[in-house]
Amino acid sequence: MSSPKRRAAPEPPPSLWRTEVSWVTWTLIAVSVPATVIAMLQAARDPHGDTLWGLLMFIPPGVVTAYAVIELLWAPSRLLAGAMFRMLAIPGAAAVVSTVTIAITYALPPVQQVLAETRDSDGWHYWLGADEGNPWLLAFLAGYGLGALVGLMAWVFVVLPVTAFRRPREFAETNMMSTRREDFEHNRRAGIAISFLLILIFAIPSLIVGGAATANVDDVVELFADAGWVLQNPFENLGEIAWFIGLLLIPVAIWLLWYIYITQRVDRAARAASGMPMGLRPPRDRD
């Protein structure tokens, strides 16, 4: 009598490193190694900070992450889960590679020789001062921080708006909005409004804070009092213009929030299953 066949153990799902990191992203990480070495060598030859080579040492993680996030527009992926992984894990991997590259390059005898020739007598150097030592920790913090920030900006300013316009059904599913035929048009318009609202959430404080920091006026009252002069000479008052735009966009953001409230149709079953609150819904979308 033959023994019963054993069921084959199910294969574990592929890791996110396999599904979310394409060969192009790995190639960019690999290319960042020689690019970082070149940038560091050039920065060592620039004791007074006359060039941008020192900054270029820290930007590879940002470039890698920006591509990985924008790749969501054409690569098969779960829009939300894939984006979170690409915005948080990929800049970490790129920053580790960049950090190891900088740490090793800094210790190489040719680099130390260049630094010995370019540093001041007290060890001062614009990019690589003797007192600061090997910049590996700064490289990691700056690389990861920049990578995560650039990834978030690429997600908000590029991926979400394009997805809302070109793949409205996927956008609705990601945000647990109804995908029923009768709700499609409502949620297509609500999705576009959501993408623009998220852009304004980042743009408004940036414009107001950045504009106020560079403006010649001291407060909002003075800003509006000098509005005529500012509008007549916009290129001489860019800080005031940015401040103006930021303030004028606030009612636009409030209108978008109201429009989303009256337009969207949520997927009640999906939200209930996930434990996500239903949120504010207009009367027509309630039981």
DOTISE-401595 format. One record per residue (C-alpha): residue number from 1; residue in one letter; y, x, z. Coordinates in steps of 0.25 Angstrom, whole numbers, plus 5000, padded with zeros to 4 digits. Each point is the difference from the previous one (the first is absolute). Layout:
! residues N
+-----+---+------+------+------+
!   k ! r !   c2 !   c1 !   c3 !
+-----+---+------+------+------+
! NUM ! A !    Y !    X !    Z !
...
+-----+---+------+------+------+
//
This chain:
! residues 287
+-----+---+------+------+------+
!   k ! r !   c2 !   c1 !   c3 !
+-----+---+------+------+------+
!   1 ! M ! 5000 ! 5000 ! 5000 !
!   2 ! S ! 5013 ! 5006 ! 4996 !
!   3 ! S ! 5011 ! 5002 ! 5010 !
!   4 ! P ! 5013 ! 4991 ! 4998 !
!   5 ! K ! 5011 ! 5007 ! 4992 !
!   6 ! R ! 5011 ! 5005 ! 5008 !
!   7 ! R ! 5014 ! 4996 ! 4997 !
!   8 ! A ! 5009 ! 5011 ! 4995 !
!   9 ! A ! 5011 ! 5003 ! 5009 !
!  10 ! P ! 5013 ! 4996 ! 4994 !
!  11 ! E ! 5009 ! 5011 ! 4995 !
!  12 ! P ! 5012 ! 5002 ! 5009 !
!  13 ! P ! 5013 ! 4997 ! 4992 !
!  14 ! P ! 5007 ! 5011 ! 4994 !
!  15 ! S ! 5011 ! 5007 ! 5009 !
!  16 ! L ! 5015 ! 4998 ! 4997 !
!  17 ! W ! 5001 ! 5014 ! 4996 !
!  18 ! R ! 4991 ! 4998 ! 4988 !
!  19 ! T ! 5006 ! 4986 ! 4996 !
!  20 ! E ! 5014 ! 5003 ! 5003 !
!  21 ! V ! 5002 ! 5015 ! 4996 !
!  22 ! S ! 4999 ! 5001 ! 4985 !
!  23 ! W ! 4998 ! 5013 ! 4993 !
!  24 ! V ! 5014 ! 5001 ! 4996 !
!  25 ! T ! 5004 ! 5000 ! 5015 !
!  26 ! W ! 4991 ! 5011 ! 5003 !
!  27 ! T ! 5005 ! 5008 ! 4989 !
!  28 ! L ! 5014 ! 4998 ! 5005 !
!  29 ! I ! 4996 ! 5005 ! 5013 !
!  30 ! A ! 4993 ! 5012 ! 4994 !
!  31 ! V ! 5013 ! 5003 ! 4991 !
!  32 ! S ! 5008 ! 4999 ! 5013 !
!  33 ! V ! 4994 ! 5013 ! 5005 !
!  34 ! P ! 5006 ! 5010 ! 4989 !
!  35 ! A ! 5013 ! 4991 ! 5000 !
!  36 ! T ! 5002 ! 5002 ! 5015 !
!  37 ! V ! 4997 ! 5015 ! 4999 !
!  38 ! I ! 5010 ! 5002 ! 4989 !
!  39 ! A ! 5010 ! 4992 ! 5007 !
!  40 ! M ! 4998 ! 5008 ! 5013 !
!  41 ! L ! 5001 ! 5013 ! 4993 !
!  42 ! Q ! 5013 ! 4996 ! 4993 !
!  43 ! A ! 5005 ! 4995 ! 5014 !
!  44 ! A ! 4998 ! 5013 ! 5006 !
!  45 ! R ! 5009 ! 5006 ! 4989 !
!  46 ! D ! 5011 ! 4991 ! 5004 !
!  47 ! P ! 5005 ! 5004 ! 5013 !
!  48 ! H ! 5013 ! 4992 ! 4999 !
!  49 ! G ! 4994 ! 4986 ! 4996 !
!  50 ! D ! 5007 ! 5001 ! 4986 !
!  51 ! T ! 4988 ! 4993 ! 4993 !
!  52 ! L ! 4991 ! 4988 ! 5004 !
!  53 ! W ! 4987 ! 5008 ! 5000 !
!  54 ! G ! 4999 ! 4999 ! 5015 !
!  55 ! L ! 5000 ! 4985 ! 4999 !
!  56 ! L ! 4990 ! 5000 ! 4989 !
!  57 ! M ! 4990 ! 5006 ! 5010 !
!  58 ! F ! 4999 ! 4987 ! 5007 !
!  59 ! I ! 5000 ! 4989 ! 4989 !
!  60 ! P ! 4986 ! 5001 ! 4994 !
!  61 ! P ! 4994 ! 4990 ! 5009 !
!  62 ! G ! 5011 ! 4990 ! 4996 !
!  63 ! V ! 4997 ! 5002 ! 4986 !
!  64 ! V ! 4985 ! 4998 ! 5002 !
!  65 ! T ! 5002 ! 4988 ! 5008 !
!  66 ! A ! 5011 ! 4994 ! 4991 !
!  67 ! Y ! 4990 ! 5001 ! 4988 !
!  68 ! A ! 4988 ! 4995 ! 5009 !
!  69 ! V ! 5008 ! 4987 ! 5004 !
!  70 ! I ! 5005 ! 4997 ! 4986 !
!  71 ! E ! 4986 ! 5002 ! 4994 !
!  72 ! L ! 4997 ! 4986 ! 5007 !
!  73 ! L ! 5007 ! 4994 ! 4988 !
!  74 ! W ! 4988 ! 5003 ! 4991 !
!  75 ! A ! 4989 ! 5005 ! 5009 !
!  76 ! P ! 4990 ! 4990 ! 5005 !
!  77 ! S ! 5002 ! 4999 ! 5015 !
!  78 ! R ! 5003 ! 4990 ! 5011 !
!  79 ! L ! 5015 ! 4999 ! 5000 !
!  80 ! L ! 5002 ! 5000 ! 5015 !
!  81 ! A ! 4989 ! 5009 ! 5005 !
!  82 ! G ! 5001 ! 5010 ! 4989 !
!  83 ! A ! 5015 ! 5001 ! 5002 !
!  84 ! M ! 4999 ! 5003 ! 5015 !
!  85 ! F ! 4989 ! 5011 ! 4997 !
!  86 ! R ! 5009 ! 5006 ! 4989 !
!  87 ! M ! 5012 ! 5000 ! 5009 !
!  88 ! L ! 4994 ! 5005 ! 5013 !
!  89 ! A ! 4988 ! 5008 ! 4996 !
!  90 ! I ! 5003 ! 5007 ! 4987 !
!  91 ! P ! 5014 ! 5006 ! 5005 !
!  92 ! G ! 4991 ! 5006 ! 5012 !
!  93 ! A ! 4991 ! 5006 ! 4991 !
!  94 ! A ! 5011 ! 5006 ! 4991 !
!  95 ! A ! 5008 ! 5005 ! 5012 !
!  96 ! V ! 4987 ! 5007 ! 5005 !
!  97 ! V ! 4998 ! 5007 ! 4987 !
!  98 ! S ! 5015 ! 5003 ! 4999 !
!  99 ! T ! 5000 ! 5005 ! 5015 !
! 100 ! V ! 4989 ! 5010 ! 4998 !
! 101 ! T ! 5006 ! 5005 ! 4987 !
! 102 ! I ! 5013 ! 5003 ! 5007 !
! 103 ! A ! 4994 ! 5006 ! 5012 !
! 104 ! I ! 4991 ! 5010 ! 4992 !
! 105 ! T ! 5011 ! 5003 ! 4990 !
! 106 ! Y ! 5010 ! 5003 ! 5011 !
! 107 ! A ! 4991 ! 5010 ! 5006 !
! 108 ! L ! 4997 ! 5007 ! 4987 !
! 109 ! P ! 5006 ! 5015 ! 4999 !
! 110 ! P ! 5008 ! 4998 ! 4987 !
! 111 ! V ! 5007 ! 4988 ! 5007 !
! 112 ! Q ! 5002 ! 5007 ! 5013 !
! 113 ! Q ! 5006 ! 5012 ! 4992 !
! 114 ! V ! 5010 ! 4991 ! 4992 !
! 115 ! L ! 5004 ! 4994 ! 5014 !
! 116 ! A ! 5002 ! 5013 ! 5006 !
! 117 ! E ! 5009 ! 5004 ! 4988 !
! 118 ! T ! 5008 ! 4987 ! 5000 !
! 119 ! R ! 5002 ! 4996 ! 5015 !
! 120 ! D ! 5013 ! 5005 ! 5007 !
! 121 ! S ! 4999 ! 5010 ! 5011 !
! 122 ! D ! 4998 ! 4990 ! 5011 !
! 123 ! G ! 4989 ! 4993 ! 4992 !
! 124 ! W ! 5008 ! 4988 ! 4994 !
! 125 ! H ! 4995 ! 4994 ! 4987 !
! 126 ! Y ! 5004 ! 4986 ! 4995 !
! 127 ! W ! 4986 ! 4996 ! 4997 !
! 128 ! L ! 4991 ! 5009 ! 5008 !
! 129 ! G ! 5007 ! 5006 ! 5012 !
! 130 ! A ! 4992 ! 5010 ! 5009 !
! 131 ! D ! 5003 ! 4992 ! 5012 !
! 132 ! E ! 4993 ! 4988 ! 4994 !
! 133 ! G ! 4987 ! 5007 ! 4996 !
! 134 ! N ! 4990 ! 4994 ! 4991 !
! 135 ! P ! 5005 ! 4986 ! 4996 !
! 136 ! W ! 4986 ! 4994 ! 5000 !
! 137 ! L ! 5003 ! 4989 ! 5010 !
! 138 ! L ! 5013 ! 4996 ! 4994 !
! 139 ! A ! 4993 ! 5000 ! 4986 !
! 140 ! F ! 4990 ! 4990 ! 5006 !
! 141 ! L ! 5010 ! 4991 ! 5007 !
! 142 ! A ! 5010 ! 5000 ! 4988 !
! 143 ! G ! 4989 ! 4999 ! 4990 !
! 144 ! Y ! 4993 ! 4988 ! 5006 !
! 145 ! G ! 5013 ! 4993 ! 5004 !
! 146 ! L ! 5005 ! 5001 ! 4986 !
! 147 ! G ! 4987 ! 4996 ! 4994 !
! 148 ! A ! 4999 ! 4988 ! 5008 !
! 149 ! L ! 5014 ! 4996 ! 4998 !
! 150 ! V ! 5000 ! 5002 ! 4985 !
! 151 ! G ! 4987 ! 4992 ! 4999 !
! 152 ! L ! 5006 ! 4988 ! 5008 !
! 153 ! M ! 5012 ! 5001 ! 4990 !
! 154 ! A ! 4991 ! 5000 ! 4988 !
! 155 ! W ! 4992 ! 4988 ! 5006 !
! 156 ! V ! 5013 ! 4992 ! 5003 !
! 157 ! F ! 5009 ! 5003 ! 4988 !
! 158 ! V ! 4989 ! 5002 ! 4989 !
! 159 ! V ! 4986 ! 4994 ! 5003 !
! 160 ! L ! 5004 ! 4987 ! 5007 !
! 161 ! P ! 5011 ! 4995 ! 4990 !
! 162 ! V ! 4991 ! 5004 ! 4988 !
! 163 ! T ! 4988 ! 4993 ! 5006 !
! 164 ! A ! 5008 ! 4988 ! 5003 !
! 165 ! F ! 5004 ! 4999 ! 4986 !
! 166 ! R ! 4987 ! 5004 ! 4993 !
! 167 ! R ! 4989 ! 4996 ! 5009 !
! 168 ! P ! 5005 ! 4988 ! 5008 !
! 169 ! R ! 4986 ! 4995 ! 5004 !
! 170 ! E ! 4996 ! 5013 ! 5006 !
! 171 ! F ! 5014 ! 5001 ! 5007 !
! 172 ! A ! 4997 ! 4986 ! 5006 !
! 173 ! E ! 4986 ! 5003 ! 5004 !
! 174 ! T ! 5005 ! 5013 ! 5007 !
! 175 ! N ! 5010 ! 4992 ! 5008 !
! 176 ! M ! 4991 ! 4989 ! 5003 !
! 177 ! M ! 5007 ! 4990 ! 4991 !
! 178 ! S ! 4993 ! 4988 ! 4993 !
! 179 ! T ! 4994 ! 5003 ! 4987 !
! 180 ! R ! 4998 ! 4986 ! 4996 !
! 181 ! R ! 5004 ! 4996 ! 4986 !
! 182 ! E ! 5011 ! 4990 ! 5005 !
! 183 ! D ! 5006 ! 5011 ! 5010 !
! 184 ! F ! 5000 ! 5011 ! 4990 !
! 185 ! E ! 5014 ! 4999 ! 4995 !
! 186 ! H ! 5006 ! 4998 ! 5014 !
! 187 ! N ! 4993 ! 5012 ! 5005 !
! 188 ! R ! 5003 ! 5008 ! 4987 !
! 189 ! R ! 5015 ! 4998 ! 5003 !
! 190 ! A ! 4998 ! 5002 ! 5015 !
! 191 ! G ! 4993 ! 5013 ! 4997 !
! 192 ! I ! 5012 ! 5005 ! 4992 !
! 193 ! A ! 5009 ! 4996 ! 5011 !
! 194 ! I ! 4992 ! 5007 ! 5010 !
! 195 ! S ! 5000 ! 5013 ! 4992 !
! 196 ! F ! 5015 ! 5000 ! 4999 !
! 197 ! L ! 5002 ! 4996 ! 5015 !
! 198 ! L ! 4992 ! 5013 ! 5004 !
! 199 ! I ! 5009 ! 5008 ! 4991 !
! 200 ! L ! 5012 ! 4995 ! 5006 !
! 201 ! I ! 4994 ! 5002 ! 5014 !
! 202 ! F ! 5000 ! 5015 ! 4997 !
! 203 ! A ! 5012 ! 5000 ! 4991 !
! 204 ! I ! 5010 ! 4993 ! 5009 !
! 205 ! P ! 5000 ! 5009 ! 5013 !
! 206 ! S ! 4999 ! 5012 ! 4991 !
! 207 ! L ! 5013 ! 4996 ! 4992 !
! 208 ! I ! 5007 ! 4996 ! 5013 !
! 209 ! V ! 4997 ! 5012 ! 5009 !
! 210 ! G ! 5001 ! 5010 ! 4988 !
! 211 ! G ! 5013 ! 4994 ! 4995 !
! 212 ! A ! 5006 ! 4999 ! 5014 !
! 213 ! A ! 4996 ! 5015 ! 5003 !
! 214 ! T ! 5008 ! 5005 ! 4987 !
! 215 ! A ! 5011 ! 4989 ! 5000 !
! 216 ! N ! 5015 ! 5004 ! 5003 !
! 217 ! V ! 5002 ! 4987 ! 5008 !
! 218 ! D ! 4995 ! 4998 ! 5014 !
! 219 ! D ! 4995 ! 4986 ! 5001 !
! 220 ! V ! 4998 ! 4987 ! 4992 !
! 221 ! V ! 5014 ! 4994 ! 5002 !
! 222 ! E ! 5006 ! 5013 ! 4994 !
! 223 ! L ! 4990 ! 4999 ! 4989 !
! 224 ! F ! 5004 ! 4986 ! 4996 !
! 225 ! A ! 5014 ! 5003 ! 5002 !
! 226 ! D ! 4999 ! 5012 ! 4990 !
! 227 ! A ! 4992 ! 4992 ! 4990 !
! 228 ! G ! 5010 ! 5000 ! 4989 !
! 229 ! W ! 5002 ! 5015 ! 5000 !
! 230 ! V ! 4985 ! 5002 ! 5001 !
! 231 ! L ! 4997 ! 4992 ! 4988 !
! 232 ! Q ! 5011 ! 5006 ! 4992 !
! 233 ! N ! 4995 ! 5014 ! 5003 !
! 234 ! P ! 4985 ! 4998 ! 5001 !
! 235 ! F ! 4996 ! 5015 ! 4997 !
! 236 ! E ! 5009 ! 5005 ! 5011 !
! 237 ! N ! 4994 ! 4990 ! 5010 !
! 238 ! L ! 4985 ! 5000 ! 4998 !
! 239 ! G ! 4997 ! 4999 ! 5015 !
! 240 ! E ! 5009 ! 4987 ! 5001 !
! 241 ! I ! 4993 ! 4995 ! 4987 !
! 242 ! A ! 4986 ! 5002 ! 5006 !
! 243 ! W ! 5005 ! 4993 ! 5013 !
! 244 ! F ! 5006 ! 4988 ! 4992 !
! 245 ! I ! 4987 ! 4998 ! 4992 !
! 246 ! G ! 4991 ! 5001 ! 5013 !
! 247 ! L ! 5008 ! 4989 ! 5007 !
! 248 ! L ! 5001 ! 4991 ! 4987 !
! 249 ! L ! 4985 ! 5001 ! 4999 !
! 250 ! I ! 4998 ! 4994 ! 5014 !
! 251 ! P ! 5002 ! 4986 ! 4995 !
! 252 ! V ! 4991 ! 5002 ! 4988 !
! 253 ! A ! 4989 ! 5005 ! 5010 !
! 254 ! I ! 5002 ! 4987 ! 5008 !
! 255 ! W ! 4999 ! 4991 ! 4988 !
! 256 ! L ! 4987 ! 5007 ! 4995 !
! 257 ! L ! 4994 ! 4998 ! 5014 !
! 258 ! W ! 5004 ! 4985 ! 4999 !
! 259 ! Y ! 4995 ! 4999 ! 4986 !
! 260 ! I ! 4986 ! 5006 ! 5004 !
! 261 ! Y ! 4999 ! 4990 ! 5011 !
! 262 ! I ! 5002 ! 4988 ! 4991 !
! 263 ! T ! 4992 ! 5005 ! 4989 !
! 264 ! Q ! 4987 ! 5007 ! 5004 !
! 265 ! R ! 4987 ! 4993 ! 5003 !
! 266 ! V ! 4991 ! 5008 ! 5009 !
! 267 ! D ! 4985 ! 5001 ! 5000 !
! 268 ! R ! 4997 ! 4993 ! 5013 !
! 269 ! A ! 4985 ! 5003 ! 5000 !
! 270 ! A ! 5002 ! 5015 ! 4997 !
! 271 ! R ! 5010 ! 5001 ! 5011 !
! 272 ! A ! 4992 ! 4992 ! 5010 !
! 273 ! A ! 4988 ! 5009 ! 4997 !
! 274 ! S ! 5008 ! 5013 ! 5002 !
! 275 ! G ! 5007 ! 4995 ! 5012 !
! 276 ! M ! 5013 ! 5002 ! 4994 !
! 277 ! P ! 5011 ! 4990 ! 5004 !
! 278 ! M ! 5004 ! 4989 ! 4990 !
! 279 ! G ! 5014 ! 5003 ! 5001 !
! 280 ! L ! 5012 ! 4991 ! 4997 !
! 281 ! R ! 4996 ! 4990 ! 4989 !
! 282 ! P ! 5009 ! 4989 ! 4994 !
! 283 ! P ! 4996 ! 4986 ! 5003 !
! 284 ! R ! 4994 ! 4998 ! 4986 !
! 285 ! D ! 4989 ! 5011 ! 5003 !
! 286 ! R ! 4996 ! 4994 ! 5014 !
! 287 ! D ! 4989 ! 4990 ! 5003 !
+-----+---+------+------+------+
//
